[in-house]
Amino acid sequence: MKTSRKTAITAVAGALALGMFAPATAASASVPGIEGYSDVVANEAITTLSSERGVSEVAAATLLQTQQNSVDALDELRSSLSSDIVSEYLDASGKPVVNVATKAAAAKAEAAGATAKVVSRTAEQLDAARAQLESVSVAHTSVGLDPQNNQLVVTIADQAKDSAAAKLTQKAAQLGDAVRVEHVAGGMEKAIYNGEAITGGGSRCSAGFNVNDGSQDYILDAGHCTAGVAEWNVGPSIDASFPGNDYGLIRNDTGSAPGAVTLWDGTTQSISSASDATVGQDICKSGSTTQLTCGTVQATNVTVNYPEGAVSGLVQTSAEVNSGDSGGCLFSGSTGLGITSGMGGGSSYFQPVTEALSAYGMSLN
């Protein structure tokens, strides 16, 4: 069961991560406000979007508000069209686009205000192709969906062994134009290293979402963090799911479990719901190494083959992360989206928070 963006949840992300930086420069007074965004997050998101797309601050703010409205619309469409939807994304103007298998489904989507595309490959066909690709597990590679082209993307990093990568490339070639292969620099690594923030066993991660089971506070964090460290400075690790998934639970014994994401300038971002990320959606993340950074969702349901094993169902974004950011929070305005998992090839990867909340039966604080 996944938590809808419409569901009222007292949200948020852990403000236990440490450190400060200078606040972002305030946007011009002529820039419209964005519903649910704190000033600091709005400024960072607008600045990033304006720079990446070469648009004015006013246009960036308008686009972010349009995206937020579109994601709400997609939530409704998922409920009404269910299995008829192959995939979905936000176009360059922030409007919702759904790929569907039939003309009847396209008509329903169009009536609801979305652009609909009848595509040649169904969700079942793409899932079958994905299963074949994932049967060839190669460290430092990933498999994700490109909804704009209704196509799977195999990404191979330089650190992948040539002989193993060749087998994966061969498998991709057998699947024809349902798959394309891309090559990136470096490797794909989970984001944890020695240092400070939430610490234990000589390792550092970032505090994730503060959650509770009705009587006890916990921190919902990256599974590779809780699997690797038994006792943190905030409390003991209670559970870990890694690899396969990348979520875990830390008992919060600090007596402090604020319902807000830290923004590193003394302010926080309130979050009122949890939801799944959408391709094309502009997002931000908070972590103890790179602090507040923003970017765009590049893919969802991505399988990343870390050296320690494969993790599936991840969200891929362009937001900067680095070692020590693991466990930190991915969000879009007032909506929590994910938990920092790793990085590779210039992208960052996040465990969907809805799946983790459901697995542990937790509510956001």
C-alpha positions, 0 to 999 in steps of 0.5 A, a space after each residue: 500500500 502506498 501513501 497518496 499525496 492527498 493523504 494528510 500525514 504530519 510529515 517529515 524529514 529528520 532535522 537531526 543532521 548537523 551543520 549550517 551554510 549561508 541562506 540562499 539569496 531571496 528571490 525577487 519580490 515579483 516571483 510568485 510564491 509556490 504553495 507548500 514550499 518554504 522560502 529557502 526551498 523555493 529559492 533553491 529550487 527556483 535558482 536551480 531550475 532557472 539555471 538548468 533551463 535558462 528561464 526567468 525566476 518567475 517562469 521557474 516558479 510558475 513551472 514548479 507550481 504547474 508541476 505540483 498541480 500535475 502530480 496531483 492530477 496524476 495521482 487521480 489518474 492512477 486510481 481511475 485508470 489503474 493497469 491501463 497506464 504504462 508509464 507517466 511523466 511531466 513534460 517540459 511545461 510541467 503538464 502531465 503525460 501518460 502512456 497508455 495501452 488502449 485508445 479507450 484509456 487515452 480518451 479517459 486520460 485526455 478527459 481528465 486533462 492529461 496528454 495521452 500517448 498510445 504506446 506500442 510496448 505495454 507495461 507487461 512487455 517492458 517488465 518482461 524485458 526488464 526481467 531479462 536484463 536484471 538476470 544479468 547482474 553486473 556491478 556498477 550498472 543500472 536498468 531504468 525506464 525512459 517513459 518519454 521514449 517508452 524504452 528501458 535504459 541500461 546504464 554502464 559505468 566505467 568501473 563495470 568489468 568489461 567481460 560482464 558488461 559485454 554480456 549485459 550489452 549482448 542481452 540488451 541487443 537481443 531485446 531490440 529497440 525496447 532497450 538502449 545502452 548508455 555509458 557513464 564515467 566512474 562507478 555506482 556507490 552507496 553514499 556512506 563514509 567516515 565522519 560526523 552527523 548521525 554516527 556510529 562504528 566510525 561511519 556517518 550517514 544523514 538522519 532520514 525521516 522522523 517516524 513513529 508507530 504510535 508510541 515510539 519515535 524512529 528514524 527511517 533511514 537508508 538500509 545500507 546505513 542500518 545494516 552496517 552500524 548497530 549503534 548510532 549516536 541517536 539510538 540503535 539500528 532496529 532493522 535493515 533491508 539491503 540489498 534488494 531494497 535500501 531502507 532501515 529503521 533506527 530507534 530515536 532515543 534523543 527525545 527530539 523528533 521534529 516534523 521538518 526537513 533541515 535546510 541548513 540555515 536555521 530554517 526548515 521545510 514542513 511536509 504535509 504528505 508522502 508520495 511517489 516521484 514522477 519523471 520530470 518533477 523538480 525536487 530537492 534533497 537535504 543531506 549532511 555532506 552536500 546539504 540542500 541541493 535541487 534537481 529533476 527526477 530522471 527516472 523511476 523504478 530503477 534497478 542499481 547494481 551496487 558492488 554489494 548487490 542490486 537494489 530495485 525500485 529506486 528514483 534517479 535524479 540530477 540532484 547532487 549527493 555525496 558520501 555521507 548524504 545516505 539516508 537524507 531526505 528527498 522532497 518536492 515542496 511539502 511532499 516527502 519522496 525518498 531516502 538517499 541511497 547512492 550515486 553514480 554517473 552524475 546521477 543520484 538514487 533514492 529509495 521511495 519513502 512510501 514503500 519504506 513507510 508501508 513496510 514498517 507500518 510507520 507514520 511520518 511525525 
